[in-house]
Amino acid sequence: MKRQLSTEKLAEMVKAKREEKGLTQEELSGLTDIHRVTIGRIERQSFIPSIPQLEALSHALDFDMTQVFVEVPGNDSFIALRGEARTDTEQEGINRLFSMMLALRQQFLLRRKFDHEAHNSP
């Protein structure tokens, strides 16, 4: 099991705590430096805040951030990319993946340069 942010719990918590403190979205925006529109989107579950934004909300509204996380069954298919302990085979696969990504990025940049030069030549 892993823990994941629940946008539903977050939306409920932010709206309930904001209203409990008698704050408008605009006033909460001033306390958190999070735009009022973004606060509205958080309350409608259409935006996932960054960690600093989540910290600002929990501080301004006085709630524990862990309250908005839930346990979910984990899919560990990419755990090797995030974990500290990797087998040699996992590390080799990661290195190969990053090499392929960099090569693909280089091909995109070369193609863009080629297309630009072809477009600008007489």
Sequence and secondary structure as in RCSB ss.txt:
>XXXX:A:sequence
MKRQLSTEKLAEMVKAKREEKGLTQEELSGLTDIHRVTIGRIERQSFIPSIPQLEALSHALDFDMTQVFVEVPGN
DSFIALRGEARTDTEQEGINRLFSMMLALRQQFLLRRKFDHEAHNSP
>XXXX:A:secstr
 EEEE HHHHHHHHHHHHHHTT  HHHHHHHHT  HHHHHHHHTT     HHHHHHHHHHHT  GGGGEEEE   
GGGHHHH S   HHHHHHHHHHHHHHHHHHHHHHHHHHHHHHHHH  
